[in-house]
Amino acid sequence: MNENLIKKYNTPVPRYTSYPPANYFEDTFSADDYLAAVKHSNNWQPEQVSIYFHIPFCKKMCHYCGCNSCRISDVQSVKRYFNTLKTELRMVSGHIDKNRKVSQIHFGGGTPNSVPPGYLAELMNLVKENFSLSHSPEIAVECNPAYLDAPYTKKLIKAGFNRFSLGIQDFNIHVLNKVNRDQPLIPVTDLVSYIRSENPQARVNLDFIYGLPGQTKKGFEDTINRAIEIKPDRLVTFSYAHVPWVNKAQKILEKQGLPDNDEKAAMYRVAHEQMTTNGYKAIGLDHFVLEQDELYKALESGRLHRNFQGYCTRETTGQVYAFGVSGISQLQRAYAQNSKSIDEYTDSVARGLLPVKKGYALNNAEIIIREVITTLMCNKQINWPGLSKQLGISVPEILNAVSYNQDLLRQFKEDGIVDYSADSIKVTREGSLFIRNVAALFDPLMATTNNKFSRSF
């Protein structure tokens, strides 16, 4: 890991979980625009359906979080919110072709397991009433292990959940205290064992964050060593994104003292080395999976993909229909984001209106750019003739849409970040850390943007 390159390329760039990124969405995009996009999505690819439910509630607010979340105020507000979710689902589902199969369902937040499990089970039942599920859908839930015990977990498994993303963040209690996060209710080793005993087909992710106050290279090394001993199906190490303009609570962490770039780089390096020498394969920037994982097989065949649900294969990914406050639907030719205010969200749905606050309709060039950036971010390479065949357009048409800077590409090559030829571009192993910077090279919007982004590292 070249520290000079970290200093050179540690600049604000998009995370590219969507293209264009969400801060380009427009408030002129209306609920009627979204409804029209939903209807048209039946004729677009991918054919499969992905469903996302945003559960904003938390029992306690973590200082690092940049998500749309709120502390639970009372039982009635939770009940009212879930009733609204059900109504919104019914409003949209009637416009989706019933021949399409649901391949992914994801509950995110917030903290989905901060509410009684019956609420989540009711939503699952409603999905099954309104849609047909694929042969083996992934049904995932993000969980805070501080509020997860055996009885609660058993109810989730009974409801059909088969992937559990456990937000550990760090095993060091000192670090958790600094960021206002409670420690796991039961030992994580026991929790993972229980999930697997109740459903041997269930998969478990352990999620961590590096770059938080109180973290050091040695401390994070100890945390990752403990995680490897548990041997989850996937390990995720997110770089802490400091965006105090999104979440003012993050300013508290500035006072606590954030690790400097050198220490943060050392955390990433030691975690990467530990995981890759203990049977885990790197996927994208922050995911590590076992060799038999479908994501690694997809990466090896150049068919790794992603949507707002996360990394997935081309076979399982679907257009995303999001429900709940701040939820972002990700259709082939449009994005739509719901209101970020719970009161505004529930009031809109109560009046029979879709709660869309803003969105974006992609033109043909932007669809090409999105495919270029997504392919690069997922598979760390682009084969221009292969992408040309996939998109059904010529290579010059693709290159004209992205309008990249050849001089900057040469600079990336000189710095050992990429290799390229007339037919392809590949991000090197050493360059993987800077893949967001490489992706930004193909983004025409970056030439004129005034939007704010987190730093690349």
C-alpha distance (Angstrom), angle and dihedral (degrees) to the residues before:
residue distance angle dihedral
M1 . . .
N2 3.81 . .
E3 3.79 108.4 .
N4 3.80 91.9 -163.6
L5 3.80 89.1 59.0
I6 3.80 90.7 48.7
K7 3.79 89.6 55.4
K8 3.82 91.2 44.8
Y9 3.80 97.8 48.3
N10 3.81 102.7 29.6
T11 3.79 90.4 109.6
P12 3.83 132.6 134.7
V13 3.81 109.3 -83.7
P14 3.82 133.8 151.2
R15 3.80 121.0 -89.7
Y16 3.81 87.9 -134.7
T17 3.79 96.9 -141.3
S18 3.80 80.6 144.1
Y19 3.77 136.7 13.0
P20 2.93 117.7 -106.6
P21 3.83 91.7 27.4
A22 3.80 117.8 -116.5
N23 3.82 94.3 -101.2
Y24 3.81 87.7 68.8
F25 3.80 92.9 59.4
E26 3.82 113.8 120.5
D27 3.80 128.7 -133.1
T28 3.81 89.3 -143.7
F29 3.82 87.8 73.3
S30 3.81 103.5 99.2
A31 3.79 139.3 -160.9
D32 3.81 88.0 -104.3
D33 3.80 89.2 54.7
Y34 3.78 89.7 52.2
L35 3.80 93.8 48.0
A36 3.81 89.9 51.1
A37 3.82 89.5 49.3
V38 3.83 90.7 50.5
K39 3.79 91.1 53.5
H40 3.81 92.6 46.9
S41 3.81 91.3 46.4
N42 3.81 88.6 74.2
N43 3.80 87.4 72.4
W44 3.82 96.1 46.5
Q45 3.77 135.7 81.0
P46 2.93 138.6 -75.5
E47 3.76 91.3 51.9
Q48 3.81 95.5 -162.1
V49 3.79 122.8 93.3
S50 3.80 125.0 -126.2
I51 3.80 117.7 -167.4
Y52 3.79 124.9 -158.3
F53 3.80 126.2 -169.4
H54 3.79 118.0 -166.7
I55 3.80 112.8 -149.4
P56 3.82 105.0 -173.2
F57 3.80 98.7 -175.9
C58 3.80 124.9 112.9
K59 3.79 131.5 173.7
K60 3.79 89.6 -144.4
M61 3.82 131.3 14.9
C62 3.82 116.4 -121.4
H63 3.79 112.4 -145.3
Y64 3.82 95.5 -135.8
C65 3.80 97.5 54.0
G66 3.80 118.7 117.1
C67 3.81 94.8 179.8
N68 3.80 127.4 108.4
S69 3.80 100.1 -97.1
C70 3.79 141.2 139.1
R71 3.76 139.0 -168.4
I72 3.81 115.9 -98.1
S73 3.79 107.9 -102.5
D74 3.81 104.0 -179.4
V75 3.80 142.8 -16.8
Q76 3.81 94.3 -106.7
S77 3.81 93.9 56.9
V78 3.81 89.8 54.6
K79 3.80 91.8 48.4
R80 3.80 91.7 48.0
Y81 3.81 91.5 49.7
F82 3.80 94.2 51.8
N83 3.79 91.6 47.5
T84 3.80 87.2 53.5
L85 3.79 90.9 50.5
K86 3.79 89.6 54.5
T87 3.79 92.4 49.7
E88 3.80 92.4 48.7
L89 3.80 90.9 50.0
R90 3.80 91.1 52.7
M91 3.82 90.9 47.7
V92 3.80 92.8 55.6
S93 3.80 103.0 32.2
G94 3.79 92.9 66.4
H95 3.81 89.3 66.5
I96 3.81 95.8 51.7
D97 3.80 118.7 91.0
K98 3.81 108.0 -106.6
N99 3.80 90.8 -144.2
R100 3.79 89.4 69.4
K101 3.80 116.1 93.5
V102 3.78 128.1 -134.0
S103 3.80 107.8 -124.4
Q104 3.82 99.5 169.0
I105 3.80 136.3 32.5
H106 3.78 119.4 179.6
F107 3.81 131.1 -176.3
G108 3.80 112.2 -161.2
G109 3.75 137.8 160.6
G110 2.90 151.6 81.2
T111 3.75 95.5 -16.7
P112 3.82 113.0 -39.9
N113 3.80 92.1 -168.5
S114 3.80 92.1 56.3
V115 3.81 88.5 85.8
P116 3.83 128.7 62.9
P117 3.84 110.2 -77.3
G118 3.80 91.4 -123.5
Y119 3.80 89.8 73.9
L120 3.81 91.4 57.5
A121 3.81 91.8 44.8
E122 3.80 91.1 52.6
L123 3.80 90.8 54.6
M124 3.80 90.6 49.0
N125 3.81 90.0 52.4
L126 3.80 90.9 49.9
V127 3.81 91.1 52.0
K128 3.80 89.9 52.8
E129 3.82 90.4 49.5
N130 3.80 93.1 52.5
F131 3.82 103.3 34.4
S132 3.77 141.9 36.0
L133 3.78 114.4 -119.7
S134 3.80 123.2 -137.8
H135 3.79 120.4 -113.5
S136 3.81 93.1 -90.3
P137 3.81 112.5 10.7
E138 3.78 121.4 -177.1
I139 3.81 108.8 -122.0
A140 3.78 108.2 -172.2
V141 3.78 136.2 -180.0
E142 3.79 131.2 -171.5
C143 3.79 110.8 -134.5
N144 3.76 137.5 -171.6
P145 3.83 104.5 -142.6
A146 3.80 89.0 -148.6
Y147 3.82 86.8 77.7
L148 3.79 101.2 33.1
D149 3.79 123.0 99.6
A150 3.80 133.4 159.7
P151 3.84 98.4 -89.4
Y152 3.81 92.6 48.9
T153 3.81 91.7 46.3
K154 3.80 91.8 49.8
K155 3.80 90.8 54.6
L156 3.81 90.8 51.8
I157 3.80 91.5 51.0
K158 3.79 90.5 48.2
A159 3.84 88.5 52.3
G160 3.82 89.5 57.4
F161 3.80 104.8 -97.5
N162 3.79 110.1 150.4
R163 3.83 103.8 169.4
F164 3.78 122.9 55.9
S165 3.80 120.6 -168.2
L166 3.78 106.2 -162.7
G167 3.79 112.7 -160.0
I168 3.80 100.7 -144.8
Q169 3.86 95.5 153.3
D170 3.83 91.0 179.8
F171 3.80 136.6 -7.4
N172 3.81 90.4 -141.3
I173 3.81 108.5 101.9
H174 3.81 90.5 -157.5
V175 3.82 90.1 60.3
L176 3.82 92.6 45.9
N177 3.80 90.8 52.1
K178 3.80 91.3 52.7
V179 3.82 92.0 54.7
N180 3.84 94.1 41.7
R181 3.80 96.1 -112.6
D182 3.81 125.5 139.5
Q183 3.78 121.9 -128.2
P184 3.84 121.8 -111.5
L185 3.78 116.0 -70.9
I186 3.81 91.9 -134.1
P187 3.83 128.4 14.7
V188 3.80 109.7 -73.4
T189 3.81 90.6 -131.7
D190 3.81 89.8 58.5
L191 3.80 92.5 44.2
V192 3.81 93.4 53.0
S193 3.80 91.2 46.1
Y194 3.79 90.4 50.9
I195 3.82 93.0 51.0
R196 3.80 90.6 51.4
S197 3.79 93.4 45.9
E198 3.82 91.6 52.6
N199 3.81 93.6 45.4
P200 3.83 118.2 11.3
Q201 3.82 89.0 -168.1
A202 3.80 93.1 57.0
R203 3.79 117.2 109.0
V204 3.79 126.5 -145.3
N205 3.80 130.5 -152.6
L206 3.79 122.2 -167.5
D207 3.80 111.5 -154.3
F208 3.81 125.2 -157.4
I209 3.80 137.2 177.1
Y210 3.79 125.5 -147.0
G211 3.79 124.6 -162.7
L212 3.83 97.6 52.1
P213 3.83 125.9 136.4
G214 3.79 112.5 -83.5
Q215 3.80 94.5 22.9
T216 3.79 121.2 126.8
K217 3.77 134.4 176.2
K218 3.81 91.4 -103.5
G219 3.79 93.9 45.8
F220 3.80 93.9 49.0
E221 3.79 89.9 46.2
D222 3.79 88.9 56.7
T223 3.83 90.5 48.8
I224 3.80 93.3 51.6
N225 3.81 91.2 45.9
R226 3.81 89.0 56.3
A227 3.80 90.2 48.2
I228 3.80 92.7 51.4
E229 3.81 90.1 51.4
I230 3.82 88.9 56.9
K231 3.81 88.1 50.1
P232 3.81 101.9 -150.8
D233 3.78 118.7 -169.5
R234 3.79 90.3 -111.4
L235 3.80 134.9 16.9
V236 3.78 119.9 -157.1
T237 3.81 124.2 -165.9
F238 3.79 111.5 -172.9
S239 3.77 121.0 -165.8
Y240 3.80 107.9 -126.1
A241 3.81 107.0 -108.1
H242 3.77 110.0 -145.8
V243 3.81 104.7 -151.8
P244 3.83 106.4 150.1
W245 3.81 89.5 165.4
V246 3.83 85.8 67.7
N247 3.80 98.7 38.0
K248 3.81 115.8 22.5
A249 3.81 90.3 -166.2
Q250 3.79 87.7 74.3
K251 3.80 87.8 73.8
I252 3.81 85.7 73.6
L253 3.79 87.7 64.9
E254 3.79 90.4 54.6
K255 3.80 87.9 60.3
Q256 3.81 90.4 46.3
G257 3.79 89.4 55.4
L258 3.81 122.2 -107.1
P259 3.82 118.6 -135.6
D260 3.79 113.6 -100.5
N261 3.80 121.5 -112.7
D262 3.81 93.8 -95.9
E263 3.80 93.0 53.8
K264 3.78 91.7 44.4
A265 3.81 90.6 50.3
A266 3.79 89.8 50.5
M267 3.83 90.2 53.2
Y268 3.79 91.3 52.8
R269 3.79 92.7 45.8
V270 3.79 96.3 50.2
A271 3.82 92.6 44.3
H272 3.81 91.6 49.5
E273 3.81 91.9 49.0
Q274 3.78 93.5 47.7
M275 3.78 95.1 49.6
T276 3.79 97.8 42.7
T277 3.81 91.9 49.1
N278 3.80 91.6 49.7
G279 3.79 101.1 56.9
Y280 3.81 101.8 -80.2
K281 3.81 123.6 125.0
A282 3.80 121.8 -147.5
I283 3.81 116.0 -115.6
G284 3.78 116.0 -171.1
L285 3.78 116.1 -42.3
D286 3.76 102.5 -40.7
H287 3.82 114.1 12.3
F288 3.79 125.1 94.2
V289 3.80 120.7 -173.1
L290 3.78 138.4 177.3
E291 3.79 116.8 -97.3
Q292 3.80 94.0 -107.0
D293 3.81 92.2 54.0
E294 3.80 116.1 118.9
L295 3.81 90.0 -127.6
Y296 3.80 92.3 60.3
K297 3.79 91.1 47.4
A298 3.81 88.9 50.9
L299 3.80 91.0 49.5
E300 3.79 91.5 50.6
S301 3.80 90.9 52.4
G302 3.82 93.4 42.9
R303 3.81 92.3 -114.2
L304 3.78 100.9 112.4
H305 3.79 112.6 131.0
R306 3.79 139.0 170.7
N307 3.76 142.7 -157.2
F308 3.80 132.8 171.0
Q309 3.81 87.9 -66.3
G310 3.81 89.4 64.1
Y311 3.80 133.2 -111.9
C312 3.78 116.7 -7.9
T313 3.78 142.0 152.4
R314 3.79 123.8 -93.8
E315 3.79 87.5 -112.7
T316 3.80 95.6 57.2
T317 3.80 103.9 33.0
G318 3.77 118.7 103.7
Q319 3.75 140.7 178.9
V320 3.81 105.5 -82.0
Y321 3.80 121.7 -121.0
A322 3.80 108.0 -170.2
F323 3.77 126.9 -158.6
G324 3.77 128.7 -168.8
V325 3.76 138.6 37.8
S326 3.85 113.5 -27.6
G327 3.83 91.2 -1.2
I328 3.81 114.2 155.5
S329 3.80 119.3 -145.0
Q330 3.79 112.8 -152.0
L331 3.78 112.3 -158.2
Q332 3.77 127.7 170.0
R333 3.80 94.2 -98.7
A334 3.81 104.3 16.8
Y335 3.78 147.1 36.5
A336 3.81 124.3 -150.4
Q337 3.78 127.2 -173.1
N338 3.78 125.3 -161.6
S339 3.79 123.6 -133.7
K340 3.81 114.7 -75.0
S341 3.81 91.6 -141.9
I342 3.81 115.5 87.0
D343 3.80 91.9 -152.4
E344 3.79 92.4 50.0
Y345 3.80 90.9 45.1
T346 3.82 94.9 51.2
D347 3.81 93.4 42.0
S348 3.82 92.3 52.7
V349 3.79 94.1 50.4
A350 3.82 91.3 44.7
R351 3.81 87.7 57.7
G352 3.80 91.0 51.2
L353 3.80 94.1 -105.2
L354 3.78 127.0 128.6
P355 3.83 106.4 -115.2
V356 3.82 96.0 -128.9
K357 3.80 111.6 151.3
K358 3.79 101.1 174.4
G359 3.78 142.6 -16.9
Y360 3.75 147.3 157.4
A361 3.79 135.6 -112.3
L362 3.80 111.4 -149.7
N363 3.79 121.9 -137.7
N364 3.80 121.9 -144.6
A365 3.81 93.9 -94.1
E366 3.80 92.2 51.8
I367 3.80 91.0 51.5
I368 3.81 88.2 55.6
I369 3.81 92.2 47.3
R370 3.81 90.8 48.7
E371 3.80 90.9 53.5
V372 3.81 92.1 48.9
I373 3.81 93.3 49.7
T374 3.82 94.6 42.1
T375 3.81 91.7 49.1
L376 3.79 91.4 50.1
M377 3.81 95.3 44.3
C378 3.80 92.8 49.0
N379 3.79 104.6 36.0
K380 3.83 100.4 24.7
Q381 3.77 90.4 -129.7
I382 3.76 144.1 63.9
N383 3.78 124.8 -147.7
W384 3.79 102.9 -161.6
P385 3.85 97.4 -158.4
G386 3.82 90.2 46.7
L387 3.78 92.2 49.1
S388 3.80 89.1 46.6
K389 3.80 90.1 56.5
Q390 3.81 91.9 46.3
L391 3.81 93.6 51.0
G392 3.79 95.7 38.0
I393 3.82 93.9 -127.8
S394 3.79 134.6 102.3
V395 3.80 125.1 -89.8
P396 3.84 91.7 -115.9
E397 3.82 89.1 55.0
I398 3.81 90.0 53.3
L399 3.80 93.3 47.6
N400 3.77 91.1 47.0
A401 3.81 91.0 54.2
V402 3.80 94.8 51.7
S403 3.84 95.4 39.6
Y404 3.80 94.8 -164.0
N405 3.80 127.6 -169.7
Q406 3.81 109.7 -108.1
D407 3.82 92.7 -163.6
L408 3.81 91.8 55.7
L409 3.80 90.4 47.2
R410 3.82 89.0 54.5
Q411 3.80 89.0 50.0
F412 3.81 90.3 53.5
K413 3.80 88.6 52.1
E414 3.81 92.8 48.6
D415 3.79 88.7 52.2
G416 3.82 91.4 51.5
I417 3.79 94.1 -113.9
V418 3.82 97.9 117.8
D419 3.78 142.1 13.1
Y420 3.78 119.2 -152.9
S421 3.77 145.3 176.0
A422 3.78 134.9 177.1
D423 3.82 90.0 -80.3
S424 3.79 103.8 38.3
I425 3.77 151.6 14.5
K426 3.78 122.3 -147.9
V427 3.78 129.8 -171.7
T428 3.79 109.9 -134.7
R429 3.78 123.1 -128.8
E430 3.81 89.1 -106.9
G431 3.80 90.1 46.7
S432 3.81 95.7 54.5
L433 3.79 90.4 92.5
F434 3.81 89.5 61.5
I435 3.79 98.3 44.3
R436 3.82 92.0 118.8
N437 3.79 88.3 58.6
V438 3.80 90.7 50.6
A439 3.81 91.2 48.1
A440 3.81 90.0 51.9
L441 3.81 87.7 58.8
F442 3.82 88.5 71.0
D443 3.81 94.6 45.7
P444 3.84 112.9 97.4
L445 3.81 90.0 -169.0
M446 3.82 91.0 68.2
A447 3.80 91.0 68.4
T448 3.81 92.7 69.1
T449 3.81 106.6 18.1
N450 3.79 125.4 132.5
N451 3.80 92.6 179.8
K452 3.79 121.5 120.9
F453 3.79 122.3 -119.6
S454 3.78 136.0 176.7
R455 3.80 116.6 -102.2
S456 3.79 117.4 -89.6
F457 3.78 93.1 -115.6
